[in-house]
Amino acid sequence: MTENEMLQAIYSDMQNMKNDMQEMKTDMQEMKTDMQNMNTDMQNMKSDMKEMKTDMQGMKTDMRGMKTDMQGMKTDIQDLRGRVSGIEMTLENETNRNIRIIAEGHADLCRKLDEALKVENEKELLLVRTNIMENDIRKIKDKLEIA
């Protein structure tokens, strides 16, 4: 192989290496762009994660408030249950008993009223009969005086 051929072969190899280096440079540039895109995406994700963390903190605070409210509601419900039980006891032991006593008294009053009305009705009937008889006597007197 001559010197010229050797130089030609070296030049050809150098051209191939130059082309390979150019391809590697292009690939490296693409990788750099991809890495920058990934970095931007990571920054966005980081920002989103911070927002989510803030939202989660707000939710935790809200949950604590709800938990406190629920405790208050549980206490109120227990108080209401106690009051309802007291009302049921009062109804059962006092009110129902008192209503029964009043009803019995009313039954006695109704019976006495019926008896009083019966006497009153008889009295009215007697007054009506007396009135009719007085009227009949007057008519008889009037006829006797005329005749």
C-alpha positions as protocol buffer text, in pm:
chain_id: "A"
residue {
  index: 1
  type: MET
  ca { x: 0 y: 0 z: 0 }
}
residue {
  index: 2
  type: THR
  ca { x: 134 y: 334 z: -97 }
}
residue {
  index: 3
  type: GLU
  ca { x: 158 y: 634 z: 120 }
}
residue {
  index: 4
  type: ASN
  ca { x: -119 y: 801 z: -71 }
}
residue {
  index: 5
  type: GLU
  ca { x: -344 y: 500 z: -32 }
}
residue {
  index: 6
  type: MET
  ca { x: -263 y: 488 z: 333 }
}
residue {
  index: 7
  type: LEU
  ca { x: -344 y: 853 z: 373 }
}
residue {
  index: 8
  type: GLN
  ca { x: -661 y: 796 z: 176 }
}
residue {
  index: 9
  type: ALA
  ca { x: -757 y: 508 z: 411 }
}
residue {
  index: 10
  type: ILE
  ca { x: -674 y: 720 z: 717 }
}
residue {
  index: 11
  type: TYR
  ca { x: -870 y: 1010 z: 569 }
}
residue {
  index: 12
  type: SER
  ca { x: -1164 y: 778 z: 500 }
}
residue {
  index: 13
  type: ASP
  ca { x: -1147 y: 642 z: 855 }
}
residue {
  index: 14
  type: MET
  ca { x: -1125 y: 996 z: 990 }
}
residue {
  index: 15
  type: GLN
  ca { x: -1430 y: 1095 z: 782 }
}
residue {
  index: 16
  type: ASN
  ca { x: -1619 y: 797 z: 924 }
}
residue {
  index: 17
  type: MET
  ca { x: -1510 y: 895 z: 1273 }
}
residue {
  index: 18
  type: LYS
  ca { x: -1610 y: 1254 z: 1203 }
}
residue {
  index: 19
  type: ASN
  ca { x: -1953 y: 1137 z: 1085 }
}
residue {
  index: 20
  type: ASP
  ca { x: -1985 y: 912 z: 1390 }
}
residue {
  index: 21
  type: MET
  ca { x: -1883 y: 1202 z: 1613 }
}
residue {
  index: 22
  type: GLN
  ca { x: -2138 y: 1425 z: 1440 }
}
residue {
  index: 23
  type: GLU
  ca { x: -2409 y: 1161 z: 1498 }
}
residue {
  index: 24
  type: MET
  ca { x: -2299 y: 1130 z: 1861 }
}
residue {
  index: 25
  type: LYS
  ca { x: -2310 y: 1507 z: 1894 }
}
residue {
  index: 26
  type: THR
  ca { x: -2664 y: 1512 z: 1749 }
}
residue {
  index: 27
  type: ASP
  ca { x: -2767 y: 1226 z: 1980 }
}
residue {
  index: 28
  type: MET
  ca { x: -2613 y: 1408 z: 2275 }
}
residue {
  index: 29
  type: GLN
  ca { x: -2800 y: 1725 z: 2178 }
}
residue {
  index: 30
  type: GLU
  ca { x: -3127 y: 1528 z: 2161 }
}
residue {
  index: 31
  type: MET
  ca { x: -3048 y: 1370 z: 2498 }
}
residue {
  index: 32
  type: LYS
  ca { x: -2977 y: 1713 z: 2641 }
}
residue {
  index: 33
  type: THR
  ca { x: -3312 y: 1840 z: 2509 }
}
residue {
  index: 34
  type: ASP
  ca { x: -3488 y: 1533 z: 2649 }
}
residue {
  index: 35
  type: MET
  ca { x: -3315 y: 1586 z: 2983 }
}
residue {
  index: 36
  type: GLN
  ca { x: -3425 y: 1950 z: 2987 }
}
residue {
  index: 37
  type: ASN
  ca { x: -3781 y: 1841 z: 2910 }
}
residue {
  index: 38
  type: MET
  ca { x: -3760 y: 1584 z: 3187 }
}
residue {
  index: 39
  type: ASN
  ca { x: -3622 y: 1848 z: 3421 }
}
residue {
  index: 40
  type: THR
  ca { x: -3913 y: 2080 z: 3333 }
}
residue {
  index: 41
  type: ASP
  ca { x: -4159 y: 1795 z: 3387 }
}
residue {
  index: 42
  type: MET
  ca { x: -3995 y: 1717 z: 3720 }
}
residue {
  index: 43
  type: GLN
  ca { x: -4024 y: 2082 z: 3824 }
}
residue {
  index: 44
  type: ASN
  ca { x: -4392 y: 2079 z: 3726 }
}
residue {
  index: 45
  type: MET
  ca { x: -4444 y: 1757 z: 3920 }
}
residue {
  index: 46
  type: LYS
  ca { x: -4263 y: 1907 z: 4217 }
}
residue {
  index: 47
  type: SER
  ca { x: -4487 y: 2214 z: 4202 }
}
residue {
  index: 48
  type: ASP
  ca { x: -4797 y: 1993 z: 4171 }
}
residue {
  index: 49
  type: MET
  ca { x: -4680 y: 1786 z: 4467 }
}
residue {
  index: 50
  type: LYS
  ca { x: -4639 y: 2103 z: 4675 }
}
residue {
  index: 51
  type: GLU
  ca { x: -4992 y: 2208 z: 4583 }
}
residue {
  index: 52
  type: MET
  ca { x: -5120 y: 1862 z: 4671 }
}
residue {
  index: 53
  type: LYS
  ca { x: -4934 y: 1878 z: 5002 }
}
residue {
  index: 54
  type: THR
  ca { x: -5094 y: 2217 z: 5077 }
}
residue {
  index: 55
  type: ASP
  ca { x: -5436 y: 2081 z: 4981 }
}
residue {
  index: 56
  type: MET
  ca { x: -5379 y: 1776 z: 5201 }
}
residue {
  index: 57
  type: GLN
  ca { x: -5288 y: 2000 z: 5494 }
}
residue {
  index: 58
  type: GLY
  ca { x: -5611 y: 2194 z: 5438 }
}
residue {
  index: 59
  type: MET
  ca { x: -5803 y: 1868 z: 5424 }
}
residue {
  index: 60
  type: LYS
  ca { x: -5638 y: 1751 z: 5745 }
}
residue {
  index: 61
  type: THR
  ca { x: -5741 y: 2075 z: 5914 }
}
residue {
  index: 62
  type: ASP
  ca { x: -6095 y: 2037 z: 5781 }
}
residue {
  index: 63
  type: MET
  ca { x: -6105 y: 1675 z: 5901 }
}
residue {
  index: 64
  type: ARG
  ca { x: -5995 y: 1781 z: 6248 }
}
residue {
  index: 65
  type: GLY
  ca { x: -6272 y: 2041 z: 6251 }
}
residue {
  index: 66
  type: MET
  ca { x: -6523 y: 1782 z: 6134 }
}
residue {
  index: 67
  type: LYS
  ca { x: -6401 y: 1541 z: 6400 }
}
residue {
  index: 68
  type: THR
  ca { x: -6453 y: 1807 z: 6666 }
}
residue {
  index: 69
  type: ASP
  ca { x: -6799 y: 1884 z: 6527 }
}
residue {
  index: 70
  type: MET
  ca { x: -6884 y: 1513 z: 6527 }
}
residue {
  index: 71
  type: GLN
  ca { x: -6780 y: 1486 z: 6891 }
}
residue {
  index: 72
  type: GLY
  ca { x: -7011 y: 1778 z: 6970 }
}
residue {
  index: 73
  type: MET
  ca { x: -7291 y: 1612 z: 6777 }
}
residue {
  index: 74
  type: LYS
  ca { x: -7234 y: 1284 z: 6962 }
}
residue {
  index: 75
  type: THR
  ca { x: -7258 y: 1470 z: 7292 }
}
residue {
  index: 76
  type: ASP
  ca { x: -7576 y: 1646 z: 7176 }
}
residue {
  index: 77
  type: ILE
  ca { x: -7728 y: 1315 z: 7066 }
}
residue {
  index: 78
  type: GLN
  ca { x: -7648 y: 1157 z: 7402 }
}
residue {
  index: 79
  type: ASP
  ca { x: -7808 y: 1455 z: 7577 }
}
residue {
  index: 80
  type: LEU
  ca { x: -8114 y: 1425 z: 7355 }
}
residue {
  index: 81
  type: ARG
  ca { x: -8140 y: 1053 z: 7426 }
}
residue {
  index: 82
  type: GLY
  ca { x: -8132 y: 1127 z: 7797 }
}
residue {
  index: 83
  type: ARG
  ca { x: -8398 y: 1395 z: 7760 }
}
residue {
  index: 84
  type: VAL
  ca { x: -8619 y: 1167 z: 7547 }
}
residue {
  index: 85
  type: SER
  ca { x: -8584 y: 891 z: 7805 }
}
residue {
  index: 86
  type: GLY
  ca { x: -8684 y: 1138 z: 8075 }
}
residue {
  index: 87
  type: ILE
  ca { x: -8985 y: 1251 z: 7871 }
}
residue {
  index: 88
  type: GLU
  ca { x: -9087 y: 889 z: 7810 }
}
residue {
  index: 89
  type: MET
  ca { x: -9062 y: 817 z: 8181 }
}
residue {
  index: 90
  type: THR
  ca { x: -9268 y: 1127 z: 8263 }
}
residue {
  index: 91
  type: LEU
  ca { x: -9530 y: 1027 z: 8007 }
}
residue {
  index: 92
  type: GLU
  ca { x: -9543 y: 672 z: 8129 }
}
residue {
  index: 93
  type: ASN
  ca { x: -9537 y: 739 z: 8502 }
}
residue {
  index: 94
  type: GLU
  ca { x: -9707 y: 1076 z: 8542 }
}
residue {
  index: 95
  type: THR
  ca { x: -9891 y: 1204 z: 8239 }
}
residue {
  index: 96
  type: ASN
  ca { x: -10063 y: 878 z: 8142 }
}
residue {
  index: 97
  type: ARG
  ca { x: -10157 y: 815 z: 8505 }
}
residue {
  index: 98
  type: ASN
  ca { x: -10294 y: 1168 z: 8544 }
}
residue {
  index: 99
  type: ILE
  ca { x: -10492 y: 1136 z: 8220 }
}
residue {
  index: 100
  type: ARG
  ca { x: -10641 y: 811 z: 8349 }
}
residue {
  index: 101
  type: ILE
  ca { x: -10738 y: 981 z: 8678 }
}
residue {
  index: 102
  type: ILE
  ca { x: -10895 y: 1276 z: 8492 }
}
residue {
  index: 103
  type: ALA
  ca { x: -11078 y: 1039 z: 8257 }
}
residue {
  index: 104
  type: GLU
  ca { x: -11220 y: 848 z: 8552 }
}
residue {
  index: 105
  type: GLY
  ca { x: -11332 y: 1180 z: 8705 }
}
residue {
  index: 106
  type: HIS
  ca { x: -11496 y: 1277 z: 8377 }
}
residue {
  index: 107
  type: ALA
  ca { x: -11672 y: 943 z: 8362 }
}
residue {
  index: 108
  type: ASP
  ca { x: -11814 y: 1011 z: 8710 }
}
residue {
  index: 109
  type: LEU
  ca { x: -11914 y: 1363 z: 8601 }
}
residue {
  index: 110
  type: CYS
  ca { x: -12083 y: 1225 z: 8289 }
}
residue {
  index: 111
  type: ARG
  ca { x: -12275 y: 972 z: 8498 }
}
residue {
  index: 112
  type: LYS
  ca { x: -12382 y: 1243 z: 8743 }
}
residue {
  index: 113
  type: LEU
  ca { x: -12476 y: 1475 z: 8455 }
}
residue {
  index: 114
  type: ASP
  ca { x: -12683 y: 1200 z: 8297 }
}
residue {
  index: 115
  type: GLU
  ca { x: -12863 y: 1149 z: 8628 }
}
residue {
  index: 116
  type: ALA
  ca { x: -12918 y: 1523 z: 8670 }
}
residue {
  index: 117
  type: LEU
  ca { x: -13042 y: 1555 z: 8312 }
}
residue {
  index: 118
  type: LYS
  ca { x: -13276 y: 1262 z: 8365 }
}
residue {
  index: 119
  type: VAL
  ca { x: -13432 y: 1437 z: 8664 }
}
residue {
  index: 120
  type: GLU
  ca { x: -13439 y: 1764 z: 8469 }
}
residue {
  index: 121
  type: ASN
  ca { x: -13606 y: 1592 z: 8173 }
}
residue {
  index: 122
  type: GLU
  ca { x: -13868 y: 1441 z: 8401 }
}
residue {
  index: 123
  type: LYS
  ca { x: -13921 y: 1783 z: 8559 }
}
residue {
  index: 124
  type: GLU
  ca { x: -13966 y: 1941 z: 8214 }
}
residue {
  index: 125
  type: LEU
  ca { x: -14214 y: 1672 z: 8114 }
}
residue {
  index: 126
  type: LEU
  ca { x: -14409 y: 1732 z: 8434 }
}
residue {
  index: 127
  type: LEU
  ca { x: -14411 y: 2108 z: 8366 }
}
residue {
  index: 128
  type: VAL
  ca { x: -14537 y: 2047 z: 8013 }
}
residue {
  index: 129
  type: ARG
  ca { x: -14810 y: 1813 z: 8141 }
}
residue {
  index: 130
  type: THR
  ca { x: -14903 y: 2063 z: 8412 }
}
residue {
  index: 131
  type: ASN
  ca { x: -14920 y: 2339 z: 8154 }
}
residue {
  index: 132
  type: ILE
  ca { x: -15142 y: 2125 z: 7930 }
}
residue {
  index: 133
  type: MET
  ca { x: -15368 y: 2037 z: 8223 }
}
residue {
  index: 134
  type: GLU
  ca { x: -15393 y: 2401 z: 8332 }
}
residue {
  index: 135
  type: ASN
  ca { x: -15486 y: 2489 z: 7978 }
}
residue {
  index: 136
  type: ASP
  ca { x: -15746 y: 2212 z: 7969 }
}
residue {
  index: 137
  type: ILE
  ca { x: -15889 y: 2330 z: 8305 }
}
residue {
  index: 138
  type: ARG
  ca { x: -15913 y: 2686 z: 8176 }
}
residue {
  index: 139
  type: LYS
  ca { x: -16098 y: 2564 z: 7867 }
}
residue {
  index: 140
  type: ILE
  ca { x: -16336 y: 2364 z: 8084 }
}
residue {
  index: 141
  type: LYS
  ca { x: -16395 y: 2667 z: 8308 }
}
residue {
  index: 142
  type: ASP
  ca { x: -16458 y: 2881 z: 8004 }
}
residue {
  index: 143
  type: LYS
  ca { x: -16711 y: 2630 z: 7873 }
}
residue {
  index: 144
  type: LEU
  ca { x: -16883 y: 2603 z: 8208 }
}
residue {
  index: 145
  type: GLU
  ca { x: -16920 y: 2977 z: 8242 }
}
residue {
  index: 146
  type: ILE
  ca { x: -17060 y: 3001 z: 7894 }
}
residue {
  index: 147
  type: ALA
  ca { x: -17307 y: 2725 z: 7934 }
}
